[in-house]
């Protein structure tokens, strides 16, 4: 799949941005989102020539913005020799087709732009597969757009044949490729599950770094682990996940995983496509939520990350808030305000290392104890419980004889309540067992 905005050519694409202000948005929120879209366009290799906004009660079904405003923006784009118009929201296939007729140039939406950046950033085969899957899923309902020359003819008698057949052929090819990629990513998921079981045998807990894009996650990851993950002042500098071992001052080994940054309006299909990678987030015992303390929209970025975590099924997971870039402030009042809201949070500078002792101490506290050793009895018919136990715990012994299945396993403490009704004994001190009441 070719990138929509290519940085391989010398010519820089001239870009015009469009945002819509309707009931649920203020003018300030629209402008802030457009500023972020400007960064995304620059990351993709475009030069933003101008922006335009319109206030409406709701998007127009045919053209998203009003037809008069679309004509006005189109005139500006022609006079400025604009190559690409990018809308700050996702457009329907029909809206994209109609707008390209009005602007007479390439029209993209926020989703297409993010997909293009991801396509440029992917380095591993897994990352490239995930991006291709998301791109194809985005393309499939839009295929008729690329056969628009047929719709401009009268159709009917004499027009049923090669064109329609070719469109259906293209659809079938795309669907076949989607199925093939989904199968390959399922293999990746199984491989990751095997890797996780290996980690569980070592009893090394996993902490995943999450946060808004460009919050400094990779810089923190590199500083903690000595890794050399790409860390740039660009959106989505890191795409492919990396995991490294970290030995805490308490001599406890933990695994730290760096993940792709989140963003507002992150397309659902991207979250779905990246589930193979983001399983590291779901399976982690602890999340390190890195926040750019210097950003004016830090609260909104925290909320955006929490929205994606909820979509992944990781909401409520133990989280350590890490407020980064404290080196940009001489006055500690801002940090104090956030630490009052998040008492277990820490302030750090990933750039200078300031605050790392407190971060490492909090990591040790949050990840201890790593596992509880428990004995469980589960009715044979409770297959979902047995499957869940094997998914999240280290099963040491199993016995399926008798009226109930019996297991000895090590489980993360935060999952204790989930299995509490099946636990008959749990560890006290050095493995001594006591019978649960």
C-alpha positions in Angstrom: 0.0 0.0 0.0 1.6 3.3 -1.1 1.8 6.1 1.4 -0.7 8.8 0.8 1.8 11.6 1.5 5.3 10.5 0.4 8.5 11.9 1.8 10.4 9.9 -0.7 10.0 12.6 -3.4 11.8 15.9 -3.2 8.6 17.9 -3.7 6.9 18.8 -0.5 3.1 18.6 -0.7 1.3 21.8 0.0 -1.5 21.1 2.5 -4.7 22.9 3.5 -6.4 21.9 6.8 -10.1 22.0 7.5 -11.9 21.8 10.9 -15.6 21.9 11.8 -16.9 23.5 14.9 -20.3 22.1 15.9 -22.3 21.8 19.1 -20.1 19.6 21.2 -16.9 21.6 20.4 -15.8 25.1 21.2 -13.7 27.2 18.8 -10.7 26.8 21.2 -11.0 23.0 21.1 -11.3 23.0 17.3 -8.1 25.2 17.0 -6.2 22.9 19.4 -7.2 19.9 17.4 -6.1 21.7 14.1 -2.8 22.5 15.7 -2.3 18.8 16.4 -3.4 18.0 12.8 -0.7 20.5 11.6 1.9 18.5 13.5 0.6 15.3 12.0 0.8 16.8 8.5 4.4 18.0 9.1 5.3 14.5 10.4 3.9 13.0 7.2 6.1 15.4 5.2 3.6 18.1 4.2 3.8 21.9 4.4 0.7 23.5 5.8 -0.3 26.5 3.7 -3.4 27.5 5.5 -6.4 26.3 7.6 -10.2 26.9 7.4 -13.0 26.3 9.9 -16.8 26.5 9.8 -19.4 26.6 12.6 -22.3 24.3 12.0 -25.0 22.5 14.0 -23.9 19.2 12.6 -21.8 17.9 9.7 -23.4 18.1 6.2 -24.1 14.6 5.0 -22.9 15.2 1.4 -19.8 17.3 1.9 -19.2 17.5 5.7 -18.8 21.3 5.5 -21.4 23.5 3.7 -21.2 23.6 -0.1 -20.7 27.4 0.0 -17.8 27.1 2.4 -16.4 24.2 0.4 -16.4 26.4 -2.8 -14.7 29.2 -0.8 -11.9 26.9 0.5 -11.5 25.3 -2.9 -10.9 28.8 -4.5 -8.3 29.5 -1.8 -6.6 26.1 -2.5 -6.4 26.7 -6.2 -4.9 30.2 -5.7 -2.3 28.7 -3.3 -1.5 25.7 -5.5 -2.5 23.3 -2.7 -1.9 19.6 -3.5 -3.8 18.0 -0.6 -6.7 19.0 1.6 -6.9 17.3 5.0 -10.1 17.2 7.2 -9.7 16.9 10.9 -12.4 14.3 11.2 -13.1 11.0 9.5 -15.0 11.4 6.2 -17.5 8.9 4.7 -16.6 7.5 1.3 -19.3 9.6 -0.3 -18.1 12.8 1.3 -14.5 12.1 0.1 -15.8 11.6 -3.5 -17.9 14.7 -3.4 -15.1 16.9 -1.9 -12.6 15.8 -4.4 -14.9 16.9 -7.1 -15.2 20.4 -5.4 -11.5 20.8 -4.6 -10.2 19.1 -7.7 -7.3 17.7 -5.7 -6.5 15.0 -3.2 -8.8 15.0 -0.1 -7.8 13.1 3.0 -9.2 12.8 6.5 -7.5 12.5 9.9 -7.6 8.7 9.7 -5.9 8.5 6.3 -3.2 10.8 7.5 -2.5 8.8 10.7 -2.4 5.6 8.6 0.1 7.2 6.3 2.4 8.2 9.1 2.1 4.7 10.6 3.0 3.3 7.2 6.2 5.4 7.1 7.1 4.5 10.6 6.6 0.7 10.6 9.9 -1.1 10.6 9.2 -4.7 11.6 7.2 -7.2 9.5 4.5 -7.3 12.2 4.1 -3.5 12.3 3.9 -3.4 8.5 1.2 -6.1 8.5 -0.8 -4.2 11.1 -0.7 -1.0 9.1 -1.6 -2.8 5.8 -4.6 -4.4 7.5 -5.8 -1.0 8.8 -5.2 0.6 5.4 -7.1 -2.1 3.5 -10.0 -1.9 6.0 -10.1 1.8 5.4 -9.9 1.4 1.6 -12.5 -1.3 1.1 -15.7 0.8 1.4 -13.9 3.5 -0.7 -13.1 1.4 -3.7 -15.9 2.9 -5.8 -14.1 6.3 -5.4 -11.3 4.9 -7.6 -13.8 3.8 -10.2 -15.5 7.2 -10.3 -14.9 7.5 -14.1 -17.7 5.0 -14.6 -20.2 6.9 -12.6 -19.7 10.0 -14.9 -21.0 8.0 -17.8 -24.7 7.2 -18.3 -24.4 3.6 -17.2 -27.2 1.1 -17.9 -27.2 -0.8 -21.1 -23.8 -1.3 -22.5 -22.1 -0.3 -19.3 -22.6 -3.5 -17.3 -19.4 -5.6 -17.7 -15.7 -5.0 -17.4 -15.9 -2.0 -15.0 -18.3 -3.5 -12.6 -16.4 -6.8 -12.8 -13.1 -5.1 -12.1 -14.6 -3.4 -9.1 -15.8 -6.7 -7.7 -12.5 -8.3 -8.5 -10.7 -5.5 -6.6 -13.0 -5.9 -3.6 -12.5 -9.7 -3.6 -8.7 -9.2 -3.7 -8.8 -6.7 -0.9 -11.0 -9.0 1.2 -8.7 -12.0 0.5 -5.7 -10.0 1.5 -7.4 -8.8 4.7 -8.2 -12.4 5.6 -4.6 -13.5 4.9 -3.1 -10.7 7.1 -5.5 -11.4 9.9 -4.3 -15.0 9.9 -0.7 -14.0 10.0 -1.4 -11.6 12.9 -3.1 -14.4 14.7 0.2 -16.3 14.5 2.0 -13.3 16.0 -0.5 -13.3 18.9 0.3 -16.9 19.6 4.0 -16.2 19.5 3.5 -13.4 21.9 1.5 -15.7 24.2 4.4 -18.1 24.2 6.8 -15.3 25.1 4.6 -14.2 27.9 4.5 -17.8 29.3 8.3 -17.8 29.2 8.3 -14.5 31.2 5.9 -15.9 33.7 8.2 -18.9 34.3 10.8 -16.4 35.4 8.2 -14.6 37.5 9.3 -11.3 35.9 6.4 -8.8 36.0 5.7 -6.7 32.9 5.2 -2.9 33.1 4.1 -1.2 29.8 4.7 2.4 29.1 1.7 4.2 27.7 0.9 7.8 27.0 0.0 10.4 24.5 2.2 10.6 21.4 5.3 12.7 21.9 5.0 12.6 25.7 8.6 11.3 26.0 7.8 7.6 26.4 10.8 6.4 24.3 13.2 8.8 26.0 12.1 7.5 29.4 12.4 3.9 28.1 15.9 4.5 26.8 17.0 6.2 30.0 15.7 3.4 32.2 16.9 0.4 30.2 19.8 1.6 28.1 17.9 0.7 24.9 18.3 2.7 21.7 14.7 3.1 20.6 14.2 6.0 18.2 13.2 9.1 20.2 12.3 12.2 18.1 10.3 15.3 18.7 7.7 14.1 16.3 4.3 12.4 16.6 4.4 8.6 16.5 8.2 8.4 16.6 7.9 4.9 18.0 5.6 2.4 16.3 7.1 -1.1 16.8 7.1 -2.3 20.4 10.3 -3.0 22.3 10.7 -4.9 25.6 13.8 -4.8 27.8 14.7 -6.0 31.3 15.2 -3.5 34.1 16.7 -4.4 37.5 15.4 -2.3 40.3 17.5 -1.2 43.3 15.7 -4.0 45.3 17.3 -6.5 42.9 13.9 -7.3 41.5 13.8 -7.9 37.7 11.0 -6.4 35.8 10.3 -6.1 32.0 9.5 -2.7 30.6 7.7 -2.4 27.2 7.6 0.7 25.1 4.4 1.0 23.0 2.9 3.2 20.3 1.7 6.6 21.4 -2.1 7.3 21.7 -3.9 10.3 20.3 -7.3 11.9 20.3 -9.6 10.6 17.7 -7.5 7.5 17.3 -9.4 5.5 14.6 -11.0 2.4 16.0 -9.7 0.2 13.2 -6.1 1.2 14.2 -6.8 0.1 17.8 -8.2 -3.2 16.3 -5.3 -3.7 13.9 -2.7 -3.1 16.6 -4.2 -5.4 19.2 -1.4 -7.9 18.6 1.1 -5.3 19.7 -1.1 -3.7 22.3 -1.7 -7.0 24.1 1.4 -6.0 26.0 -0.7 -3.3 27.5 -3.6 -5.6 28.4 -1.3 -8.3 29.9 0.9 -5.9 31.9 0.8 -6.0 35.7 1.4 -2.3 35.7 1.0 0.6 33.3 3.4 3.6 33.4 1.2 6.4 32.1 3.7 9.1 30.9 2.3 12.6 30.7 3.9 15.7 29.1 3.6 18.0 32.0 4.6 21.0 29.8 1.7 20.5 27.4 -1.2 23.0 27.8 -3.6 20.1 27.2 -2.2 17.6 29.6 -5.6 16.9 31.1 -7.2 16.3 27.7 -4.3 14.0 26.8 -4.7 12.0 30.0 -8.4 11.6 29.1 -7.6 10.6 25.5 -5.1 7.9 26.7 -7.7 6.6 29.2 -10.3 6.4 26.4 -8.0 4.1 24.3 -7.1 2.0 27.4 -10.9 1.5 27.9 -11.3 0.5 24.3 -8.5 -2.1 24.8 -10.1 -3.5 27.8 -7.3 -2.3 30.1 -9.3 0.3 32.1 -8.8 0.0 35.8 -5.4 -1.7 35.5 -2.9 -0.6 38.2 -1.3 2.6 36.8 1.6 4.7 37.9 1.3 8.2 36.6 4.7 9.6 35.5 4.7 13.4 34.9 7.6 14.0 32.5 9.6 17.0 31.4 9.9 18.6 34.8 13.2 20.1 33.6 11.0 22.7 31.8 9.8 24.2 35.1 11.6 26.0 37.8 8.4 26.3 39.9 7.1 23.0 41.3 3.5 24.2 41.8 2.2 22.6 38.6 3.7 19.2 39.5 2.3 19.5 43.0 -1.1 20.1 41.6 -1.0 16.8 39.7 0.6 14.9 42.5 -2.3 16.0 44.7 -4.7 14.5 42.2 -2.5 11.3 41.7 -0.8 10.7 45.1 1.2 7.7 43.9 2.5 9.6 40.8 6.0 10.8 40.3 7.6 13.7 38.6 10.6 13.0 36.3 12.7 14.4 33.6 13.5 11.6 31.1 16.0 14.0 29.6 18.1 14.7 32.7 17.2 11.7 34.9 15.8 13.9 37.6 13.2 12.0 39.7 14.4 8.5 38.7 15.1 7.3 42.3 11.5 8.0 43.2 10.2 6.4 40.1 12.2 3.2 40.6 11.2 3.0 44.3 7.5 3.4 43.3 8.0 0.7 40.6 9.3 -1.7 43.2 6.4 -1.0 45.6 3.8 -1.3 42.9 5.1 -4.6 41.5 5.5 -6.3 44.9 4.5 -9.0 45.5 4.7 -10.2 41.9 2.6 -13.3 42.3 0.4 -14.9 44.9 0.7 -18.7 45.2 -2.8 -20.1 45.5 -4.6 -23.4 45.4 -7.9 -23.6 43.6 -10.7 -26.0 43.0 -12.9 -25.3 39.9 -16.0 -27.3 38.8 -15.3 -29.1 35.5 -18.1 -27.3 33.8 -16.6 -23.9 34.5 -14.5 -24.1 31.4 -14.3 -20.3 31.0 -12.7 -20.0 34.5 -10.2 -22.7 33.8 -9.3 -21.0 30.5 -8.9 -17.6 32.1 -6.7 -19.1 34.8 -4.3 -20.5 32.2 -4.4 -17.2 30.4 -3.4 -14.9 33.2 -1.6 -17.2 35.8 1.4 -19.4 36.0 -0.2 -22.8 36.6 2.3 -25.0 38.5 0.2 -28.1 39.1 -3.2 -29.4 37.7 -5.3 -32.3 38.6 -8.5 -33.1 36.7 -9.4 -36.2 38.6 -12.4 -36.3 41.0 -15.5 -34.1 41.1 -13.6 -30.8 40.6 -10.4 -29.8 38.9 -7.6 -28.7 41.3 -4.9 -26.2 40.5 -1.8 -24.7 42.1 -1.0 -21.4 40.5 0.7 -18.1 40.9 -1.6 -15.2 40.0 -1.1 -11.4 39.9 -2.5 -9.9 43.2 -4.9 -7.6 41.4 -6.7 -10.7 40.0 -7.2 -12.2 43.4 -10.8 -11.1 43.6 -11.6 -12.6 40.2 -10.7 -16.1 41.5 -11.5 -15.6 45.2 -14.5 -17.9 45.2 -12.4 -20.8 43.9 -9.3 -20.3 46.2 -9.1 -22.9 49.0 -5.5 -22.0 50.1 -3.0 -19.2 49.6 0.6 -18.6 50.5 1.7 -17.1 53.8 5.3 -16.4 54.5 7.6 -18.8 52.7 5.0 -20.8 50.9 3.2 -22.1 54.0 -0.4 -22.7 53.0 -3.5 -21.6 54.9 -7.0 -22.7 54.1 -9.3 -19.9 53.1 -12.4 -19.3 55.1 
